[in-house]
């Protein structure tokens, strides 16, 4: 018996929303936000500090998209000033491992890719 | 013994190119192109047909970025008209499994995400 859930969408169908979802979950800010929430809820300001060099506007926008997509939940506590915490939803749970893999791949192969760029640019210079 | 290659980059360091690489490999067009090359070299026109609704310009640009990053190789054969084929490099080999996972995740959960969006929009309407 195959326990893999069925695929509902088709990334190769331009009319299927899968393509747009792929765009949203592949966005580097979405990846970094979701991975930062991996170990539990985090407040807005701490999220911003942990991610580094993300503008307040970009962080707000990306969190809003993730909330709309049901990947992040938002809880506000009536403190002064109000405390707002973000957390992963159960739906995001299955995605985290994949985002961890892709980030680890990028972190491991950054040297290979930078070397490929230098080789490519060198070949272009010689051809010019 | 741990045979995992060491991480060289840090996605949380804004000055590390890992972040930019994450952006390039998470791009939906890059994902669809790399997965289309999974089973062997493919010509430009066939790539365009298989992916569907990708403009010639976007396909050219994304292939060029992937070539620069050492993920795709390009071979031109002196036929009339000239035949140009694209193929995965060994470096891309390790990435394909992860891109397959992320696409499968999106295809499987497209229904959950669309439902979350409807619920979210409904709650916003009620609050308005």
gemmi code that builds the backbone of each chain (N, CA, C; Angstrom):
import gemmi

chains = {
    "A": [
        ("UNK", (0.828, -1.209, 0.000), (0.000, 0.000, 0.000), (0.861, 1.257, 0.000)),
        ("UNK", (0.490, 2.216, -0.793), (1.239, 3.466, -0.871), (0.546, 4.503, 0.003)),
        ("UNK", (1.261, 5.014, 1.013), (0.636, 5.974, 1.922), (0.928, 7.428, 1.525)),
        ("UNK", (1.608, 7.622, 0.386), (1.884, 8.983, -0.063), (0.568, 9.666, -0.445)),
        ("UNK", (0.302, 10.867, 0.071), (-0.948, 11.528, -0.323), (-0.933, 11.845, -1.815)),
        ("UNK", (-2.101, 11.810, -2.460), (-2.139, 12.032, -3.906), (-1.761, 13.470, -4.256)),
        ("UNK", (-1.162, 13.641, -5.434), (-0.893, 14.990, -5.921), (-2.188, 15.536, -6.466)),
        ("UNK", (-2.537, 16.735, -6.076), (-3.777, 17.338, -6.536), (-3.468, 18.307, -7.678)),
        ("UNK", (-2.353, 18.996, -7.564), (-1.991, 19.988, -8.575), (-0.986, 19.470, -9.576)),
        ("UNK", (-0.662, 20.340, -10.525), (0.331, 20.002, -11.540), (1.141, 21.262, -11.834)),
        ("UNK", (2.409, 21.240, -11.408), (3.266, 22.419, -11.557), (3.493, 22.774, -13.023)),
        ("UNK", (3.262, 21.823, -13.926), (3.485, 22.074, -15.353), (2.243, 22.608, -16.058)),
        ("UNK", (1.153, 22.740, -15.298), (-0.064, 23.324, -15.860), (-0.082, 24.805, -15.490)),
        ("UNK", (0.057, 25.697, -16.481), (0.140, 27.131, -16.169), (-1.108, 27.658, -15.462)),
        ("UNK", (-2.233, 26.971, -15.582), (-3.462, 27.445, -14.945), (-3.650, 26.899, -13.531)),
        ("UNK", (-2.728, 26.045, -13.099), (-2.852, 25.450, -11.763), (-2.143, 26.352, -10.751)),
        ("UNK", (-2.778, 26.616, -9.588), (-2.138, 27.501, -8.596), (-0.843, 26.937, -8.000)),
        ("UNK", (-0.521, 25.656, -8.282), (0.719, 25.072, -7.756), (1.920, 25.948, -8.075)),
        ("UNK", (1.932, 26.491, -9.270), (3.052, 27.290, -9.737), (3.242, 28.535, -8.869)),
        ("UNK", (2.121, 29.143, -8.513), (2.184, 30.350, -7.698), (2.606, 29.999, -6.264)),
        ("UNK", (2.150, 28.829, -5.798), (2.524, 28.374, -4.452), (4.020, 28.096, -4.397)),
        ("UNK", (4.527, 27.502, -5.469), (5.962, 27.218, -5.589), (6.753, 28.518, -5.473)),
        ("UNK", (6.242, 29.562, -6.080), (6.871, 30.874, -6.027), (6.878, 31.429, -4.605)),
        ("UNK", (5.759, 31.248, -3.913), (5.655, 31.793, -2.557), (6.553, 31.031, -1.585)),
        ("UNK", (6.544, 29.686, -1.652), (7.329, 28.922, -0.668), (8.809, 28.884, -1.036)),
        ("UNK", (9.150, 29.233, -2.288), (10.555, 29.247, -2.698), (11.205, 30.598, -2.449)),
        ("UNK", (10.411, 31.597, -2.113), (10.939, 32.935, -1.836), (11.918, 32.888, -0.665)),
        ("UNK", (13.085, 33.516, -0.824), (14.110, 33.390, 0.230), (13.645, 33.925, 1.578)),
        ("UNK", (12.840, 34.992, 1.577), (12.382, 35.519, 2.866), (11.417, 34.535, 3.524)),
        ("UNK", (10.540, 33.930, 2.734), (9.606, 32.944, 3.294), (10.386, 31.776, 3.897)),
        ("UNK", (11.408, 31.308, 3.165), (12.229, 30.187, 3.650), (12.877, 30.552, 4.981)),
        ("UNK", (13.481, 31.748, 5.057), (14.190, 32.145, 6.281), (13.220, 32.353, 7.454)),
        ("UNK", (12.042, 32.914, 7.167), (11.048, 33.113, 8.236), (10.563, 31.757, 8.760)),
        ("UNK", (10.166, 30.869, 7.852), (9.633, 29.569, 8.283), (10.678, 28.798, 9.094)),
        ("UNK", (11.936, 28.837, 8.646), (12.978, 28.105, 9.381), (13.251, 28.738, 10.747)),
        ("UNK", (13.080, 30.048, 10.858), (13.303, 30.719, 12.147), (12.215, 30.343, 13.153)),
        ("UNK", (11.039, 29.949, 12.641), (9.925, 29.577, 13.521), (9.929, 28.085, 13.882)),
        ("UNK", (10.918, 27.379, 13.337), (10.999, 25.919, 13.487), (10.932, 25.434, 14.933)),
        ("UNK", (11.577, 26.165, 15.859), (11.660, 25.691, 17.239), (10.599, 26.274, 18.161)),
        ("UNK", (9.646, 27.022, 17.581), (8.578, 27.575, 18.421), (8.260, 29.003, 18.028)),
        ("UNK", (7.182, 29.570, 18.642), (6.741, 30.922, 18.290), (7.824, 31.975, 18.538)),
        ("UNK", (7.861, 32.971, 17.672), (8.853, 34.047, 17.779), (8.125, 35.381, 17.567)),
        ("UNK", (8.511, 36.391, 18.335), (7.928, 37.733, 18.188), (8.477, 38.438, 16.957)),
        ("UNK", (7.698, 39.380, 16.469), (8.050, 40.126, 15.257), (9.477, 40.707, 15.315)),
        ("UNK", (9.769, 41.433, 16.408), (11.073, 42.107, 16.469), (12.243, 41.144, 16.536)),
        ("UNK", (12.018, 40.012, 17.223), (13.091, 39.018, 17.316), (13.298, 38.352, 15.950)),
        ("UNK", (12.179, 38.075, 15.247), (12.257, 37.529, 13.880), (13.125, 38.441, 13.017)),
        ("UNK", (12.838, 39.730, 13.126), (13.561, 40.699, 12.301), (15.057, 40.684, 12.620)),
        ("UNK", (15.389, 40.628, 13.912), (16.799, 40.611, 14.301), (17.475, 39.318, 13.837)),
        ("UNK", (16.772, 38.189, 13.997), (17.397, 36.899, 13.658), (17.671, 36.774, 12.174)),
        ("UNK", (16.749, 37.274, 11.352), (16.908, 37.123, 9.903), (17.960, 38.089, 9.381)),
        ("UNK", (17.966, 39.292, 9.876), (19.025, 40.235, 9.500), (18.850, 40.803, 8.110)),
        ("UNK", (18.927, 42.139, 8.002), (18.840, 42.830, 6.709), (17.512, 42.581, 5.989)),
        ("UNK", (16.462, 42.283, 6.736), (15.129, 42.242, 6.134), (14.422, 43.521, 6.611)),
        ("UNK", (13.797, 44.245, 5.697), (13.120, 45.475, 6.095), (11.839, 45.115, 6.841)),
        ("UNK", (11.375, 46.062, 7.656), (10.145, 45.849, 8.416), (8.988, 45.567, 7.450)),
        ("UNK", (8.962, 46.292, 6.322), (7.900, 46.152, 5.337), (7.910, 44.762, 4.691)),
        ("UNK", (9.102, 44.312, 4.304), (9.217, 42.995, 3.666), (8.830, 41.885, 4.640)),
        ("UNK", (9.254, 42.045, 5.927), (8.906, 41.037, 6.929), (7.386, 41.002, 7.134)),
        ("UNK", (6.751, 42.181, 7.248), (5.292, 42.247, 7.414), (4.569, 41.609, 6.238)),
        ("UNK", (4.987, 41.971, 5.032), (4.345, 41.461, 3.816), (4.461, 39.944, 3.712)),
        ("UNK", (5.676, 39.441, 3.970), (5.897, 38.000, 3.818), (5.118, 37.228, 4.881)),
        ("UNK", (5.081, 37.764, 6.116), (4.304, 37.114, 7.174), (2.818, 37.085, 6.806)),
        ("UNK", (2.333, 38.156, 6.211), (0.931, 38.243, 5.804), (0.606, 37.180, 4.745)),
        ("UNK", (1.492, 37.041, 3.750), (1.303, 36.007, 2.722), (1.308, 34.614, 3.348)),
        ("UNK", (2.240, 34.390, 4.261), (2.346, 33.068, 4.891), (1.105, 32.774, 5.742)),
        ("UNK", (0.566, 33.829, 6.354), (-0.669, 33.684, 7.141), (-1.844, 33.333, 6.227)),
        ("UNK", (-1.964, 34.062, 5.109), (-3.022, 33.805, 4.117), (-2.965, 32.368, 3.610)),
        ("UNK", (-1.738, 31.883, 3.385), (-1.555, 30.537, 2.844), (-1.702, 29.449, 3.903)),
        ("UNK", (-1.963, 29.859, 5.149), (-2.164, 28.882, 6.222), (-0.890, 28.227, 6.705)),
        ("UNK", (0.252, 28.889, 6.493), (1.536, 28.308, 6.913), (2.033, 28.891, 8.232)),
        ("UNK", (1.538, 30.077, 8.567), (1.953, 30.750, 9.799), (0.705, 31.248, 10.514)),
        ("UNK", (0.701, 31.147, 11.849), (-0.400, 31.721, 12.618), (0.126, 32.892, 13.440)),
        ("UNK", (-0.758, 33.807, 13.757), (-0.386, 35.038, 14.441), (-1.221, 35.129, 15.703)),
        ("UNK", (-0.572, 35.402, 16.831), (-1.301, 35.557, 18.085), (-0.900, 36.883, 18.716)),
        ("UNK", (-1.902, 37.669, 19.133), (-1.627, 38.958, 19.768), (-2.028, 38.883, 21.235)),
        ("UNK", (-1.133, 39.312, 22.135), (-1.419, 39.308, 23.568), (-1.557, 40.747, 24.050)),
        ("UNK", (-2.587, 41.009, 24.892), (-2.895, 42.386, 25.296), (-1.962, 42.951, 26.372)),
        ("UNK", (-0.678, 42.939, 26.069), (0.291, 43.568, 26.971), (0.441, 45.029, 26.523)),
        ("UNK", (1.218, 45.813, 27.265), (1.508, 47.195, 26.822), (3.022, 47.317, 26.653)),
        ("UNK", (3.549, 47.495, 25.437), (2.803, 47.449, 24.171), (2.375, 46.020, 23.832)),
        ("UNK", (1.446, 45.884, 22.905), (0.902, 44.582, 22.535), (2.015, 43.638, 22.038)),
        ("UNK", (1.935, 42.369, 22.445), (2.917, 41.376, 22.020), (2.326, 40.572, 20.866)),
        ("UNK", (3.030, 40.480, 19.757), (2.558, 39.693, 18.619), (3.561, 38.577, 18.338)),
        ("UNK", (3.051, 37.347, 18.352), (3.915, 36.202, 18.129), (3.474, 35.443, 16.889)),
        ("UNK", (4.421, 34.923, 16.158), (4.138, 34.120, 14.973), (4.610, 32.690, 15.221)),
        ("UNK", (3.852, 31.738, 14.648), (4.200, 30.323, 14.838), (3.877, 29.552, 13.559)),
        ("UNK", (4.517, 28.412, 13.391), (4.190, 27.527, 12.273), (2.844, 26.872, 12.519)),
        ("UNK", (2.103, 26.615, 11.456), (0.874, 25.830, 11.557), (1.236, 24.359, 11.297)),
        ("UNK", (0.318, 23.425, 11.608), (0.599, 22.014, 11.288), (0.880, 21.815, 9.795)),
        ("UNK", (0.198, 22.582, 8.917), (0.434, 22.454, 7.474), (1.898, 22.727, 7.130)),
        ("UNK", (2.493, 23.716, 7.797), (3.893, 24.073, 7.513), (4.860, 22.999, 8.005)),
        ("UNK", (4.396, 22.193, 8.960), (5.261, 21.177, 9.555), (5.944, 20.288, 8.522)),
        ("UNK", (5.181, 19.847, 7.521), (5.720, 18.942, 6.516), (6.645, 19.611, 5.521)),
        ("UNK", (6.629, 20.929, 5.507), (7.437, 21.680, 4.557), (8.824, 21.991, 5.120)),
        ("UNK", (8.900, 22.086, 6.449), (10.130, 22.531, 7.114), (11.353, 21.677, 6.760)),
        ("UNK", (11.168, 20.363, 6.733), (12.291, 19.475, 6.422), (12.855, 19.763, 5.037)),
        ("UNK", (11.965, 20.039, 4.086), (12.390, 20.311, 2.707), (13.129, 21.656, 2.645)),
        ("UNK", (12.618, 22.659, 3.370), (13.268, 23.976, 3.363), (14.629, 23.910, 4.054)),
        ("UNK", (14.725, 23.062, 5.069), (16.005, 22.811, 5.738), (16.991, 22.208, 4.735)),
        ("UNK", (16.504, 21.244, 3.941), (17.366, 20.588, 2.938), (17.870, 21.585, 1.902)),
        ("UNK", (16.972, 22.451, 1.425), (17.365, 23.359, 0.344), (18.355, 24.413, 0.872)),
        ("UNK", (18.133, 24.859, 2.116), (19.041, 25.848, 2.710), (20.411, 25.213, 2.971)),
        ("UNK", (20.388, 23.985, 3.467), (21.645, 23.276, 3.722), (22.399, 23.063, 2.398)),
        ("UNK", (21.655, 22.718, 1.331), (22.283, 22.518, 0.026), (22.962, 23.823, -0.414)),
        ("UNK", (22.249, 24.946, -0.282), (22.803, 26.245, -0.703), (24.029, 26.593, 0.146)),
        ("UNK", (23.943, 26.354, 1.454), (25.062, 26.687, 2.344), (26.282, 25.812, 2.071)),
        ("UNK", (26.032, 24.563, 1.659), (27.133, 23.630, 1.403), (27.796, 23.906, 0.065)),
        ("UNK", (26.990, 24.333, -0.929), (27.516, 24.456, -2.294), (27.788, 25.885, -2.726)),
        ("UNK", (27.737, 26.818, -1.779), (27.980, 28.216, -2.136), (29.365, 28.371, -2.783)),
        ("UNK", (30.348, 27.615, -2.306), (31.707, 27.681, -2.881), (31.725, 27.193, -4.318)),
        ("UNK", (31.040, 26.080, -4.593), (30.983, 25.518, -5.962), (30.329, 26.520, -6.918)),
        ("UNK", (29.263, 27.146, -6.463), (28.527, 28.061, -7.332), (29.340, 29.329, -7.590)),
        ("UNK", (29.999, 29.851, -6.561), (30.823, 31.042, -6.768), (31.987, 30.714, -7.719)),
        ("UNK", (32.544, 29.503, -7.609), (33.635, 29.087, -8.505), (33.115, 28.971, -9.936)),
        ("UNK", (31.904, 28.412, -10.103), (31.312, 28.275, -11.441), (31.109, 29.658, -12.055)),
        ("UNK", (30.691, 30.623, -11.259), (30.479, 31.982, -11.775), (31.790, 32.592, -12.255)),
        ("UNK", (32.854, 32.393, -11.461), (34.152, 32.961, -11.857), (34.624, 32.334, -13.161)),
        ("UNK", (34.496, 30.998, -13.294), (34.917, 30.300, -14.513), (34.121, 30.811, -15.698)),
        ("UNK", (32.802, 30.939, -15.513), (31.914, 31.389, -16.579), (32.277, 32.801, -17.022)),
        ("UNK", (32.491, 33.694, -16.054), (32.817, 35.082, -16.387), (34.171, 35.158, -17.088)),
        ("UNK", (35.117, 34.304, -16.644), (36.442, 34.268, -17.279), (36.334, 33.854, -18.743)),
        ("UNK", (35.532, 32.822, -19.007), (35.361, 32.324, -20.380), (34.707, 33.396, -21.251)),
        ("UNK", (33.770, 34.147, -20.657), (33.100, 35.217, -21.403), (34.101, 36.318, -21.750)),
        ("UNK", (35.005, 36.651, -20.778), (36.013, 37.691, -21.011), (36.948, 37.286, -22.144)),
        ("UNK", (37.344, 35.997, -22.150), (38.270, 35.514, -23.183), (37.621, 35.559, -24.564)),
        ("UNK", (36.324, 35.218, -24.581), (35.603, 35.185, -25.859), (35.386, 36.605, -26.408)),
        ("UNK", (35.445, 37.591, -25.503), (35.133, 38.980, -25.919), (36.289, 39.609, -26.711)),
    ],
    "B": [
        ("UNK", (31.372, 8.063, 11.851), (31.848, 9.182, 11.019), (30.711, 9.855, 10.266)),
        ("UNK", (30.767, 11.155, 10.223), (29.726, 11.920, 9.530), (30.225, 12.263, 8.134)),
        ("UNK", (29.504, 11.771, 7.116), (29.956, 12.006, 5.744), (29.264, 13.222, 5.105)),
        ("UNK", (28.457, 13.950, 5.916), (27.800, 15.147, 5.382), (28.860, 16.213, 5.091)),
        ("UNK", (28.865, 16.780, 3.877), (29.862, 17.818, 3.618), (29.606, 19.036, 4.505)),
        ("UNK", (30.669, 19.740, 4.910), (30.483, 20.873, 5.817), (29.718, 22.009, 5.151)),
        ("UNK", (28.956, 22.752, 5.945), (28.298, 23.950, 5.444), (29.367, 25.033, 5.345)),
        ("UNK", (29.419, 25.697, 4.222), (30.404, 26.751, 4.030), (29.745, 28.110, 4.253)),
        ("UNK", (28.483, 28.212, 3.832), (27.792, 29.496, 3.935), (26.867, 29.553, 5.127)),
        ("UNK", (26.226, 30.707, 5.286), (25.257, 30.905, 6.351), (24.120, 31.759, 5.811)),
        ("UNK", (22.957, 31.145, 5.640), (21.805, 31.828, 5.052), (21.341, 33.001, 5.922)),
        ("UNK", (21.727, 32.997, 7.202), (21.306, 34.075, 8.106), (22.284, 35.238, 8.131)),
        ("UNK", (23.380, 35.113, 7.385), (24.338, 36.214, 7.269), (24.005, 36.992, 6.000)),
        ("UNK", (23.521, 38.244, 6.165), (23.091, 39.003, 4.983), (24.211, 39.216, 3.973)),
        ("UNK", (25.478, 39.125, 4.398), (26.594, 39.355, 3.482), (27.049, 38.074, 2.787)),
        ("UNK", (26.446, 36.944, 3.136), (26.853, 35.673, 2.533), (26.037, 35.437, 1.253)),
        ("UNK", (26.696, 35.018, 0.163), (25.952, 34.788, -1.087), (24.931, 33.653, -1.022)),
        ("UNK", (24.924, 32.878, 0.068), (23.948, 31.793, 0.209), (22.529, 32.304, -0.010)),
        ("UNK", (22.239, 33.482, 0.506), (20.916, 34.061, 0.435), (20.504, 34.301, -1.018)),
        ("UNK", (21.448, 34.780, -1.802), (21.171, 35.056, -3.217), (21.001, 33.731, -3.979)),
        ("UNK", (21.797, 32.724, -3.597), (21.694, 31.405, -4.238), (20.331, 30.786, -3.937)),
        ("UNK", (19.897, 30.959, -2.693), (18.584, 30.463, -2.276), (17.494, 31.091, -3.152)),
        ("UNK", (17.659, 32.365, -3.453), (16.715, 33.076, -4.305), (16.714, 32.500, -5.721)),
        ("UNK", (17.894, 32.216, -6.232), (17.998, 31.699, -7.598), (17.432, 30.289, -7.707)),
        ("UNK", (17.774, 29.403, -6.767), (17.319, 28.008, -6.897), (15.873, 27.840, -6.440)),
        ("UNK", (15.331, 28.834, -5.705), (13.931, 28.743, -5.280), (12.980, 29.344, -6.310)),
        ("UNK", (13.514, 30.017, -7.306), (12.690, 30.630, -8.351), (11.886, 29.554, -9.087)),
        ("UNK", (10.579, 29.801, -9.271), (9.726, 28.737, -9.853), (10.186, 28.328, -11.246)),
        ("UNK", (10.683, 29.289, -12.041), (11.130, 28.907, -13.389), (12.374, 28.032, -13.324)),
        ("UNK", (13.290, 28.379, -12.419), (14.498, 27.564, -12.265), (14.122, 26.140, -11.847)),
        ("UNK", (13.184, 26.041, -10.892), (12.743, 24.721, -10.416), (12.163, 23.911, -11.578)),
        ("UNK", (11.272, 24.531, -12.363), (10.614, 23.799, -13.459), (11.619, 23.421, -14.553)),
        ("UNK", (12.574, 24.300, -14.852), (13.589, 23.983, -15.866), (14.459, 22.817, -15.395)),
        ("UNK", (14.975, 22.920, -14.175), (15.871, 21.867, -13.675), (15.152, 20.512, -13.649)),
        ("UNK", (13.886, 20.510, -13.215), (13.154, 19.232, -13.164), (12.875, 18.687, -14.572)),
        ("UNK", (12.704, 19.570, -15.553), (12.450, 19.109, -16.928), (13.710, 18.466, -17.520)),
        ("UNK", (14.873, 18.842, -16.994), (16.139, 18.280, -17.502), (16.551, 17.004, -16.753)),
        ("UNK", (15.736, 16.621, -15.804), (16.052, 15.487, -14.913), (16.398, 14.200, -15.670)),
        ("UNK", (15.670, 13.915, -16.771), (15.861, 12.640, -17.465), (16.826, 12.713, -18.638)),
        ("UNK", (17.491, 13.855, -18.825), (18.456, 13.958, -19.922), (18.344, 15.301, -20.619)),
        ("UNK", (19.286, 15.564, -21.563), (19.327, 16.852, -22.245), (18.041, 17.139, -23.013)),
        ("UNK", (17.659, 18.403, -23.051), (16.438, 18.832, -23.738), (16.758, 20.093, -24.541)),
        ("UNK", (16.195, 20.169, -25.753), (16.408, 21.349, -26.592), (15.568, 22.521, -26.105)),
        ("UNK", (16.028, 23.706, -26.461), (15.367, 24.943, -26.032), (13.855, 24.937, -26.317)),
        ("UNK", (13.493, 24.636, -27.555), (12.071, 24.714, -27.930), (11.199, 23.690, -27.210)),
        ("UNK", (11.784, 22.511, -26.999), (11.032, 21.480, -26.288), (10.863, 21.880, -24.813)),
        ("UNK", (11.929, 22.460, -24.232), (11.860, 22.963, -22.851), (10.709, 23.954, -22.724)),
        ("UNK", (10.639, 24.844, -23.710), (9.619, 25.889, -23.675), (8.212, 25.280, -23.738)),
        ("UNK", (8.048, 24.281, -24.607), (6.735, 23.637, -24.737), (6.369, 22.873, -23.471)),
        ("UNK", (7.349, 22.152, -22.915), (7.054, 21.329, -21.728), (6.677, 22.177, -20.524)),
        ("UNK", (7.357, 23.322, -20.351), (7.096, 24.145, -19.171), (5.772, 24.889, -19.324)),
        ("UNK", (5.502, 25.395, -20.497), (4.183, 26.011, -20.729), (4.063, 27.388, -20.111)),
        ("UNK", (3.636, 28.365, -20.914), (3.407, 29.737, -20.438), (4.668, 30.396, -19.884)),
        ("UNK", (5.830, 29.958, -20.348), (7.060, 30.683, -20.012), (7.451, 31.430, -21.291)),
        ("UNK", (7.769, 32.714, -21.163), (8.144, 33.479, -22.353), (9.548, 33.056, -22.794)),
        ("UNK", (9.831, 33.286, -24.062), (11.147, 32.956, -24.607), (12.230, 33.708, -23.831)),
        ("UNK", (11.933, 34.967, -23.503), (12.902, 35.815, -22.798), (13.191, 35.271, -21.389)),
        ("UNK", (12.123, 34.906, -20.678), (12.289, 34.386, -19.323), (13.048, 33.054, -19.332)),
        ("UNK", (12.739, 32.208, -20.325), (13.446, 30.929, -20.430), (14.932, 31.168, -20.708)),
        ("UNK", (15.242, 32.055, -21.637), (16.646, 32.371, -21.961), (17.385, 32.910, -20.743)),
        ("UNK", (16.749, 33.872, -20.067), (17.386, 34.499, -18.898), (17.653, 33.491, -17.789)),
        ("UNK", (16.650, 32.646, -17.522), (16.810, 31.688, -16.421), (17.864, 30.645, -16.765)),
        ("UNK", (17.886, 30.191, -18.041), (18.914, 29.237, -18.463), (20.307, 29.858, -18.326)),
        ("UNK", (20.422, 31.122, -18.647), (21.709, 31.816, -18.556), (22.176, 31.880, -17.093)),
        ("UNK", (21.261, 32.221, -16.187), (21.611, 32.246, -14.761), (22.037, 30.860, -14.277)),
        ("UNK", (21.298, 29.838, -14.701), (21.608, 28.475, -14.272), (22.965, 28.023, -14.827)),
        ("UNK", (23.279, 28.477, -16.042), (24.587, 28.179, -16.640), (25.708, 28.859, -15.856)),
        ("UNK", (25.495, 30.136, -15.538), (26.482, 30.900, -14.755), (26.749, 30.238, -13.406)),
        ("UNK", (25.687, 29.725, -12.809), (25.803, 29.109, -11.482), (26.334, 27.676, -11.548)),
        ("UNK", (26.601, 27.185, -12.762), (27.165, 25.844, -12.904), (26.151, 24.740, -12.699)),
        ("UNK", (24.862, 25.042, -12.863), (23.827, 24.024, -12.646), (23.330, 23.412, -13.953)),
        ("UNK", (23.533, 24.140, -15.051), (23.088, 23.674, -16.364), (24.231, 23.861, -17.354)),
        ("UNK", (24.410, 22.890, -18.263), (25.397, 23.058, -19.337), (24.665, 23.186, -20.662)),
        ("UNK", (25.324, 23.851, -21.612), (24.713, 24.159, -22.899), (25.619, 23.589, -23.979)),
        ("UNK", (25.037, 22.857, -24.917), (25.833, 22.313, -26.025), (25.161, 22.711, -27.330)),
        ("UNK", (25.951, 23.236, -28.264), (25.410, 23.638, -29.563), (25.983, 22.712, -30.634)),
        ("UNK", (25.104, 22.186, -31.501), (25.533, 21.290, -32.572), (25.351, 22.008, -33.903)),
        ("UNK", (26.361, 21.892, -34.796), (26.344, 22.668, -36.051), (25.415, 22.089, -37.120)),
        ("UNK", (24.154, 21.959, -36.768), (23.149, 21.548, -37.752), (22.583, 22.823, -38.377)),
        ("UNK", (21.705, 22.677, -39.374), (21.026, 23.843, -39.942), (19.512, 23.654, -39.759)),
        ("UNK", (18.830, 24.456, -38.929), (19.431, 25.468, -38.045), (20.174, 24.816, -36.882)),
        ("UNK", (20.998, 25.581, -36.199), (21.827, 25.055, -35.096), (20.942, 24.439, -33.991)),
        ("UNK", (21.386, 23.297, -33.453), (20.655, 22.637, -32.367), (21.324, 22.995, -31.039)),
        ("UNK", (20.538, 23.498, -30.098), (21.090, 23.830, -28.780), (20.389, 22.982, -27.725)),
        ("UNK", (21.201, 22.250, -26.980), (20.647, 21.376, -25.941), (21.141, 21.797, -24.561)),
        ("UNK", (20.281, 21.664, -23.585), (20.643, 21.974, -22.203), (20.587, 20.696, -21.371)),
        ("UNK", (21.524, 20.601, -20.421), (21.570, 19.412, -19.572), (21.949, 19.809, -18.148)),
        ("UNK", (21.621, 18.968, -17.185), (22.043, 19.196, -15.801), (23.531, 18.920, -15.672)),
        ("UNK", (24.196, 19.644, -14.801), (25.589, 19.355, -14.463), (25.604, 18.411, -13.257)),
        ("UNK", (26.760, 17.803, -12.963), (26.827, 16.961, -11.751), (26.455, 17.741, -10.484)),
        ("UNK", (26.817, 19.036, -10.430), (26.475, 19.860, -9.258), (24.955, 19.902, -9.029)),
        ("UNK", (24.184, 19.988, -10.134), (22.719, 20.058, -10.019), (22.130, 18.728, -9.556)),
        ("UNK", (22.893, 17.638, -9.769), (22.383, 16.302, -9.440), (21.848, 16.199, -8.018)),
        ("UNK", (22.598, 16.762, -7.057), (22.217, 16.672, -5.653), (21.034, 17.553, -5.286)),
        ("UNK", (20.721, 18.489, -6.155), (19.639, 19.436, -5.869), (18.280, 18.915, -6.354)),
        ("UNK", (18.324, 18.078, -7.398), (17.099, 17.619, -8.056), (16.112, 16.941, -7.099)),
        ("UNK", (16.627, 16.091, -6.222), (15.762, 15.386, -5.274), (14.993, 16.371, -4.395)),
        ("UNK", (15.682, 17.443, -3.974), (15.062, 18.439, -3.097), (13.994, 19.225, -3.864)),
        ("UNK", (14.294, 19.566, -5.119), (13.321, 20.316, -5.928), (12.097, 19.454, -6.252)),
        ("UNK", (12.350, 18.169, -6.430), (11.249, 17.217, -6.612), (10.359, 17.211, -5.368)),
        ("UNK", (10.994, 17.195, -4.201), (10.239, 17.177, -2.933), (9.390, 18.438, -2.781)),
        ("UNK", (9.978, 19.595, -3.103), (9.247, 20.851, -2.880), (8.085, 20.962, -3.870)),
        ("UNK", (8.290, 20.505, -5.105), (7.221, 20.543, -6.110), (6.111, 19.574, -5.735)),
        ("UNK", (6.503, 18.391, -5.284), (5.508, 17.403, -4.857), (4.709, 17.938, -3.662)),
        ("UNK", (5.407, 18.616, -2.738), (4.714, 19.187, -1.585), (3.665, 20.201, -2.055)),
        ("UNK", (4.078, 21.093, -2.979), (3.158, 22.130, -3.483), (1.986, 21.486, -4.214)),
        ("UNK", (2.270, 20.462, -5.018), (1.210, 19.794, -5.778), (0.236, 19.048, -4.864)),
        ("UNK", (0.761, 18.534, -3.757), (-0.074, 17.763, -2.836), (-0.930, 18.680, -1.957)),
        ("UNK", (-0.366, 19.856, -1.602), (-1.052, 20.716, -0.628), (-1.731, 21.929, -1.234)),
        ("UNK", (-1.825, 21.958, -2.560), (-2.464, 23.107, -3.209), (-3.907, 23.290, -2.706)),
        ("UNK", (-4.593, 22.200, -2.437), (-5.967, 22.262, -1.930), (-6.019, 22.880, -0.533)),
        ("UNK", (-5.097, 22.462, 0.347), (-5.042, 23.003, 1.720), (-4.776, 24.508, 1.693)),
        ("UNK", (-3.862, 24.920, 0.816), (-3.478, 26.336, 0.773), (-4.623, 27.179, 0.212)),
        ("UNK", (-5.295, 26.684, -0.836), (-6.423, 27.426, -1.390), (-7.551, 27.536, -0.351)),
        ("UNK", (-7.756, 26.468, 0.434), (-8.778, 26.492, 1.489), (-8.398, 27.501, 2.571)),
        ("UNK", (-7.104, 27.543, 2.933), (-6.635, 28.503, 3.950), (-6.866, 29.929, 3.462)),
        ("UNK", (-6.641, 30.175, 2.177), (-6.837, 31.529, 1.635), (-8.299, 31.931, 1.696)),
        ("UNK", (-9.195, 30.984, 1.375), (-10.621, 31.305, 1.421), (-11.053, 31.623, 2.854)),
        ("UNK", (-10.584, 30.797, 3.823), (-10.927, 31.023, 5.232), (-10.412, 32.389, 5.677)),
        ("UNK", (-9.170, 32.689, 5.322), (-8.539, 33.945, 5.705), (-9.306, 35.135, 5.132)),
        ("UNK", (-9.638, 35.061, 3.839), (-10.354, 36.161, 3.194), (-11.745, 36.324, 3.800)),
        ("UNK", (-12.395, 35.212, 4.157), (-13.707, 35.246, 4.790), (-13.650, 35.955, 6.124)),
        ("UNK", (-12.622, 35.623, 6.929), (-12.459, 36.240, 8.245), (-12.198, 37.734, 8.113)),
        ("UNK", (-11.447, 38.122, 7.071), (-11.157, 39.532, 6.834), (-12.440, 40.279, 6.461)),
        ("UNK", (-13.285, 39.634, 5.625), (-14.548, 40.246, 5.209), (-15.452, 40.494, 6.417)),
        ("UNK", (-15.488, 39.476, 7.314), (-16.342, 39.590, 8.501), (-15.873, 40.702, 9.426)),
        ("UNK", (-14.525, 40.830, 9.520), (-13.939, 41.845, 10.403), (-14.170, 43.246, 9.838)),
        ("UNK", (-14.404, 43.340, 8.527), (-14.508, 44.657, 7.884), (-15.869, 45.314, 8.158)),
    ],
}
model = gemmi.Model(1)
for chain_id, residues in chains.items():
    chain = gemmi.Chain(chain_id)
    for i, (resn, *xyz) in enumerate(residues, 1):
        res = gemmi.Residue()
        res.name, res.seqid = resn, gemmi.SeqId(i, " ")
        for name, pos in zip(("N", "CA", "C"), xyz):
            atom = gemmi.Atom()
            atom.name, atom.element = name, gemmi.Element(name[0])
            atom.pos, atom.b_iso = gemmi.Position(*pos), 0.0
            res.add_atom(atom)
        chain.add_residue(res)
    model.add_chain(chain)
structure = gemmi.Structure()
structure.add_model(model)
structure.setup_entities()
